[in-house]
Amino acid sequence: MAKVNAEINEIESLYISDIEDRNNINWDDKDEIEKLRQRDKERKQKAKELIDNGSLVSGLDYHHASLILQHGETTEDYKLAHELAEKAVELGDETAKWLFAATFDRWLLSENKPQKYGTQFKQDKNGEWEIAQPIDPSVTDDERVKYNVPPLSEALKVYKEKYHRK
């Protein structure tokens, strides 16, 4: 039993490390971003080991693993992140609803399909942040709110306030 508890704590530790990395990075420093990508790869590998070992138990465990995989680099990473977020929601983690939408959008964009919820952003050629295109026009703000996603008209403002405070 102690092994399982240590592994559960490990997924939480990986999650905290992921969050702290993003809270403390200078997004304009390419060297810092490259170092972050390397740490992301290491976290992703360890999270996959924990998943493969059956160490995820609670909705929160699945939430933590989903966030780590969302910061992967491949369509397969994003698909797995989405499946993990879906499991987190199924297990009662209400806070994973936004992650469910975000991982789905990232997965869709990686397949050159329109995102549904408008949770993904990119920098334009001038370095200004914008909502990544295309966006599925059939998805309503009422559907977005079910997943704790702001209305499309507010999405960029909310994103900048949360991640790019200057």
N, C-alpha and C positions, 0 to 999 in steps of 0.2 A: 504493500500500500504506500509506503514512503516514496517508492520510485515514481508512482503516478503523481503524487503531490508535488514532487520536485519538478516533474515535467510540466505540470500545469503551471507552476510558478515560473517555469522557464518560458512558456509562451507569453505570459504576462510581461516578463522581463524583456523579451524581444520586442513586444508591442510598445512598451514604455521607451525603450531605446529608439525605436522608429519615430515615435512622436517627438522625443527630445531632439533627435537629429534635425527634424524639420522645423522645429521651433527656434533652433539656434544657428541655422545656416544663412549665409549671405548668398541669395539666389543669383546675384550678379557675378559671383566668383566661380569661374569654370573649374578651377582646381578643387574647390570645396565640393562642387557638385559631383565631380568624378569620384572623389573619396566617398561621398554619400552613396553613390551607385555601387561601389565596392562593398560597403557595409550592408546595403540592401541585399546584394547577392548572398552574402554570408547569412543574414537573417532569414532570407527566403529558403536557403538550403536547410537550415536548422528547423524552420517551421515545417517544411515538408517531411523531415525525419519524424517530428512529433506527430504529424498527421498520419504518416505511414505506420507508426507504432501504436496508433489508436489512443493517443494521449489526450485528445480533445474530448471533454465531457459536457461542459455547460455551453449555453448560448454565448456567454462571454468569451469562452475559449475559442469558439468558432469565429466570433467577431474579431478577436485579436489576430488570429491566423489570417483571416480575410484581408485585413488592412495591410498586413505584411506582404501578402501575395499581390495585392493591388499595386504595390510599388515594384512589381517585377517588370519584366521587359518584353514578354511574349504574349501572344494571344492565349496560349495555354495557361499562363500565369493568371491572366485576367478572368478566364473562364472558371478556373479553380477558385479564385477569389470570390467570384459571384456565387458559386455553389456553396462556399463556406458562409457567405453572408446570408444566403437563403436559409441555410440550416440554423444559423444564429437566430434569425427571425422566427423560424418554426419552433425553436426551443424557448421562445418568449423574450428574447432580447430586443426590446422596442428600439433601443438606440442603434441597432444594426439596420434599421429601415433605410436611412440615408445611404449607408454603405452598400446595401442591396442595389439601390438605383445607380450609385456611382460606379460600382464594379460592372454593372450591366452596360452602362454607357461606355466605359473604357474598353470593354470587350467588343462591343459593336464597332466602335471607331477603329479598333485594331484590325477589324475585318473589312474596313472601308465601307461600313454601313452607317446610316445616320444614328446619332445618339437619341435616346428617347426623352430623357429627363433634363438635359442641359446642365450636367454636373461637371463637365470637362472643359478645361480652358487651355489656351495656348498664347504665346506671345507672337504678335505680328512682326513684320520686318523692321519696325521702328522700336520694338521692345515693349509695346503696349499690350496689356492683357485683353483677351477677347474670348467669347464662348467659341469652343471648337465647333466647326461646321462639318457636315450638315447636321441639322436637328430635325427629327421626325415631326412634321407639323400637325399630325393627328393627335398627339399627346396633349392633353389639357393641363392647365394649372391645377385643376381639381385632382387629377391623377397624381401630379407631382406632390401635392400636399400630403397625400396618403403615405408618402415615403420621406416626409420631412425635408423636401426639396423646395426652395423658394420659387415663387412665380418666375417665369422666364424673364419678365421685365425687370426683376430685382436681382437676378442671379449673379451678374457681373459685379454689381455693387457689394453684395454679400460676400462674394469670393474675395474681392480686394480687401474688404474690411477684415476678414478673417486671416488671410494669408500674406497680404502684402502691405502691412501697416508701415508707413514711413513718416 
